[in-house]
Amino acid sequence: MDQSNKSFTFKKTVSAIAFGYSATMAVTIAVQFLLSYLFERFFPSFLYGPYYIWFASVIPLYCFGFPVALLIFKKIPDSESDFKPVSMPAKKFIKLFLIGYAFMYIGNIISLGLSALISFLTDKSLINPINNAIQNSSIIMTFISTVIIAPIGEEFFFRYLPYKKLSKYGDKSYILVSALFFGLFHMNLFQIIYAFLLGTILAYMYSRTKNMVYNISLHMIINFMGGIVGILIQNNETALAIFGIVAMLFVISGVVLFFINLKKAVFAAASEPVQNPAKNTFLNLGMICFIVLFVIDVATTILLS
């Protein structure tokens, strides 16, 4: 093994990845402010149109923020693991979809409850940024952003890249750290819990298959059901009732399948064992920086509400 690789312990690897995501978020926010200023000054009509919200979120993140993360990730040694994709039976895919949907649904309820509690304690009316973006945008842009761009980009940056760096520390470490990054990166209380829970399922899927096609497909289906179906049927009471029943059946099925299959889950062992995983995950400079950014962003949102 290369000597430089030996210097990258689990703690240092997690810290470096966290710095990558922190830099991504900082650059994204800076570009968003710049775009907002430029459009306010030169194209004010576009600033308040139905396309600006998605334009201002997609372009800064994918064209400026994530490239910065790639530069940082390149300095982190890859794990010497088998990255050969394997197939997944349709039955297994459906199980993971139902479990992932249940996790997302339950996590969303918990997040809404937490946000309501904070609203009550602070006397602030918190606004869900995702709902706000959807309500002020066209369904075409919402579909392109949430069902196509986000699943592809997020699976690459939050499942594929972390696995390349963390798989040598075992699947359990990879899954939990990857899901933690995914939850925190959403930078708001309305998404952090369900993003974390869904992130565990998506990370587990990738650890089993090393196949991005399955991950992207599952992510697309869940985003479509969570973000597009509701818009399409919002004025149809019958369709809403049917969708609500179907959603509850999915959630119940997902919860039951989770407990039935929990002991059957397979996790690759670590080729480099991790000492004090919880401590080394959180007590490092990169993760502390990332969490501070999250807290600042959430606090700012609450204060400005």
N, C-alpha and C positions, 0 to 999 in steps of 0.2 A: 504493500500500500504506500502511496505517495506520502511523504512526511507532512506536507501541507494538509492532507486529508485528516491525519491523526489529530491535528490541532483543532479541528472542528468537532467538538463534542456535541452532544444533544443540546445542551444549554446554548452553546454558541450558534448552532444551526437555527434553533428556534428564534434566537435574538436577531440573527441576520435576516430571516424571513420576515419577522415583524417589522424590522427597519424598512424592508422593501415595501411592505403594505403601508407603513406610515408615510414614506416618501411619496407613494402613489396618491394617498389621500391628500397630502399637503399640496402636491403639484396640481391635482384635480381641482381643489378648492381655489387655488390661485388663478388657474385658467378660467374657472367659472366667474370669478370676480372681474377678470379682465374682459371676458366676453360680455358680461352684463354692462360694464362701463361703455364698451365700444358700441353695442347695440343701442344703449340708452342715448348715446351721443349722435350716432349716425343713422340708425335704423330703428327708431322707437316703435314703429308699428309692428315689426317682427317680434320685438321683445314681449309684447302682450298678445301675440297670436297663439294659435293652437299647436304650433310646432316648436316653439322656443324651448319649452321645458325639457323635452326629450333631446333636442339638439344640444342644450347646455349640460345635459348629464352624460350623454353618450360620447360626444367629441372630446371633452376634457379628460374623461376617464380612459377611453380606449386609444386615443391618439397621443395623449401626453402622459397620463398617469401610469398606465401599465407598462409602457416602454421603459420608464424609469425603474420599475420593479424588475424587469428583465435584466437590466444592467447589473443590478445588485445581486439577483439570483445567480447570475453567471459566475460569481465569485465563490458560491457555495458548492462544495464538492457533491457530485451525484452519488447515490447509493449504488453499490455493486449488486443490484438485484435483477431478477428475471422480469423484463418488461414486455414479454411476449403476450399479445392479446389472446384471450380465450373466449369461447362462446358461452352464452347464458341461455338456458332453457326458457321458453316463453312463460312457463308456470312460475319460475323463480322471479322473472321480471315483474309479473303481475303482483306477486307477493310483496316485492320491494316497493312497487308503486303504491299499493294500498297502505303499507306501513308508513311510507314517506308522506302520503296524503294525510294520514291520521296525525302524524307528528306535526305537520304544518298547521293543521286545523286546531289541534289542542294548543300548540305553541302560540298561535294567533290569539286564542281566547285568553291565555295567560298574559300575553303582552297587552291586550286591550284592558284587562283588569288592572295591570300595573300602571298603565298610562292614566286610567280613570282615578286610581288612588293618588297618583302624583298630582293630577289636576285638582282633586279635592283638597289635598294638603297645601298646595301652592296657590290655590284660587286662580289657576291659569287654565285656559282651554287649549289643550294640546291638539295640534293638527297633524294628522297622519300624512306625511309628505308623499307617499305613494298614491293614496286616494286623491290628494290634491292634484298631483300630476295627471292622473287618469281623467279626473273631472274637467281639467283645463286643456286636454289634448284631444286629438282625433283618434278614432279607434284604429286607424291604419298605422299611425305612429306608435300607438300603444302596443299593437300586435308585433310590429317589427322590432321594437325595443325589448319587450318583455318575453316574447315567445321565440324570437330568433337570435338576436344579438346577445342578450343577457345569458341564456343557457350555454351558448358556445363559449363566450368570453369567460364566464365564471367557472365553468368546468375546467377550462384550461388553466386558469390562474389559481383556483382554490382546490382542485383535486389533482390534476396532472402534475403541475410544478411542485407542490409540496410533497407528493409521493416520491418524486425523483430524489428529493433531498432527505426525506424522513423514513423511507421504507426500511432502512437498515436497523432502525430502532423498534421495529415491530409494528404490526397493523394497528394495535390498540393506541399506541402513542400517535401514530399518523392520523388516525380517525379523529381522536379527540382534539388534537392541535389544529388540524385542518378545519374542523367544524367550529372551533373557537374563533379562528381567524375569519371564517365566513360570517359568523354572527356579528362580531365586532365591526367588520368592514361595512356593514349596512348603516352604521352610524345613527341609529335611531331606536327608541324604545319599542316602537311598533313592530319591528322586524327582528330584533336581535335574538329573541328566544326561539321563534319558529325557524329562523335561518340556521341557528345552531342545531336544532333537532333534525331538520331536514338535511343539514350538512353532514350529520353522522351517517345517515342512510346513503347519501350519495358517495361519501368517502368509503364506506364499507363496500358499496357496489364496485367502485373503481379498484379497491384493493383485491377483490375477488376476480375481476375480469381484465384489468388493465386495458379496457376498451372504452374509449371516449364516446363511441356511438351509443352505447347503452345509457351512459350518464347524461349525455345531451338530450337524448330522446325522452328519458324520464323527467328531466328538468323542464323540457318544453311542454310536456303534457300537464305537469302540475302547474306551471305558470299560466298555461292556457285556461285551465279550469279555475284557477284562482283569480286571474286578472281579466280575462276576455269574456268568458261565458256569462258572468254577471252583467256585463255591459249589454250584451246581445239580448238578454231576456229581462232586463230591468223593468220594462213596461208591460210585461206579460205575467200576470199574477199566477196563472196556471203553471206556466213554465218555471217560475220561481219556486212554487210549491214542490213541483216534481224534482227540480234540481236540489232543493233542500233535503228531500227524502233520500235521494241518491247519495248526496254528500254524507249524510248521517250513516247510511249503510256502509259506505266506504270507510268512514272513521271507525265504526264498530268492528268491521272486518279487519281493518288494519291493526287495531289494538289487540284483538284476539290472536291474529297471526303473529304479532310481535312476541307475545308471551309463549305461544306454542313453539315458536322457532328460536327463542332466545338461547336455549342451551345447545341448539344445533349450529349456531353461528361458528364459523371457522376463521381464526385469526393466525396469520403467519407470525412465527416467533421472531424475536429480535436477534440479528447477527451481532449487534453491539448492544448489550443490555444497558438499560437506563437506571441510574441510581437517583432516588428521590425525584420521580418524574413530575409530580405536582409542583414542588419547589423550583425545579429547573425550568419548568414551563412558564411560570409567572415571575419568578425573581431573576429577571435578566433585563438589561437596559432596553433592548428593542421592544419587548412585550410591555414594559412599563410605559415607554413612550407611546405605543399604540393605544394602550388603555387610557392614558391621559388625553390623547386626541379624541377618543370616543367620549370621555366624560365632558370635555370642553364643548364638543359639538352638541351633546344632549343638553348640557346646562344652558348653552346659548339659545337653543330651540325653546327651552322652557321660559327663559327670561324674555324672549322676544314674542312669546305667544300672547 
